[in-house]
Amino acid sequence: MTFDGFETLAIHAGQEADAQTGAVVVPIHQTSTYAQDSVARPRGGYEYSRTANPTRVALEECLAALESGTRGLAFASGMAAEDTLLRTVAKPGDHVIIPGDAYGGTFRLFSQVMQRWGVSWDAVPQTDPDAVRRAVRPETIAVWTESPTNPLLNVTDIEALAGVAHEAGALLVVDNTFASPYLQQPLRLGADVVVHSTTKYLGGHSDVVGGAAVVADAELAERLAFHQNTMGAIPGPFDAWLTLRGVKTLGVRMDRHCRNAERVATELSRHPGVERVYYPGLAEHPQHTVAKRQMRAFGGMVAFRPSGGEEAALRVCDRTRVFTLGESLGGVESLIEHPGRMTHASAAGSPLEVPADLVRLSVGIESADDLVADLAQALGK
Ligand SMILES: *Cc1c(COP(=O)(O)O)cnc(C)c1O
């Protein structure tokens, strides 16, 4: 039987009941090596766990299905996925266009690592596809985008950017961490590669660090798999298992994340102590129309600027009780943070510097009433 509903794929793709025991859940294959029946004849097709491990393969097949890709590859972290992908597609002399408000770690990878290896980059505001087109150079091999972005929740038109990239003979890479494949499937919109920090919504429980890349083209997938094996930044079997366990409930979790975030964004936008709210689901968001077209719903991330400047922002972060002050995002529990001094501190003085009075929320799946009340008390006198 074939099936292709998203929630069905999340629970079943790559996850047949175990042939030997009937175990419904893919086992944690905690092994480095595999028995061979005779020389160079591995019994079950596996030789060594850097190259392939059944628990990791289950996760990789599931992620490929969820992103409508040809092949998924899992990595030890989102950054490991990005690094391995870049060293697969770029060589010295090449150029990549990155978002003007890229994830801080991505910016650091380009500015402090890839640059030393001769890969140049330009950080361009990507909400305007023409601005990206103007930044294209003969040596541009990729347009790297995120949507929605971190922490300002800008939305880029993935289909339009795929057009710009392909016109230039370049790849479009989409960091789909904030949306997750449940809300947005970039490969269906023309992107070539999707990268994830599975640490966030895919894992979903703040208990494991991981990354993934899902590729549309089989030949590129093959080259990336070669680099995954050669460079070796793979997740262990238990981490792959935890991530796969999280993925099973992605749909129901995202529905609640989105519902709660919409409620929080709406309440904040009505609050007299709040100057500005950033959430793609609000009608006044500058790219609301694009978001509506390419996303199922608007995600669980909300940013806002309280009146009273940086001091007020720091006070809110210190005062919440349900929202935990901490970095990261995408888990079932709500988190609050101050990007200027925490996740984006390293962007100070760069084109990616964020407003000092910005507060970022990862809205969890607790009771919405408690979340709204917590923010109201934290914003109070
Ligand atoms: C967290 C994150 C990453 C990096 O992933 P790690 O798993 O922390 O290495 C990349 N992109 C985005 C948008 C992220 O939020």
The ligand as an SDF file (V2000), in Angstrom:
LIG
                    3D

 15 15  0  0  0  0  0  0  0  0999 V2000
   19.5820   26.2850   15.5090 C   0  0  0  0  0  0  0  0  0  0  0  0
   19.6190   26.6650   14.0840 C   0  0  0  0  0  0  0  0  0  0  0  0
   20.6510   26.2310   13.2380 C   0  0  0  0  0  0  0  0  0  0  0  0
   21.8420   25.4310   13.7410 C   0  0  0  0  0  0  0  0  0  0  0  0
   21.4720   24.1860   14.1980 O   0  0  0  0  0  0  0  0  0  0  0  0
   22.2330   23.3900   15.3950 P   0  0  0  0  0  0  0  0  0  0  0  0
   21.4450   22.1360   15.5100 O   0  0  0  0  0  0  0  0  0  0  0  0
   22.1630   24.2630   16.6090 O   0  0  0  0  0  0  0  0  0  0  0  0
   23.6250   23.1740   14.9440 O   0  0  0  0  0  0  0  0  0  0  0  0
   20.5890   26.5890   11.9140 C   0  0  0  0  0  0  0  0  0  0  0  0
   19.5930   27.3370   11.4240 N   0  0  0  0  0  0  0  0  0  0  0  0
   18.5900   27.7860   12.2030 C   0  0  0  0  0  0  0  0  0  0  0  0
   17.5230   28.6400   11.6090 C   0  0  0  0  0  0  0  0  0  0  0  0
   18.5720   27.4780   13.5530 C   0  0  0  0  0  0  0  0  0  0  0  0
   17.5870   27.9430   14.3290 O   0  0  0  0  0  0  0  0  0  0  0  0
  1  2  1  0
  2  3  1  0
  2 14  2  0
  3  4  1  0
  3 10  2  0
  4  5  1  0
  5  6  1  0
  6  7  2  0
  6  8  1  0
  6  9  1  0
 10 11  1  0
 11 12  2  0
 12 13  1  0
 12 14  1  0
 14 15  1  0
M  END
$$$$
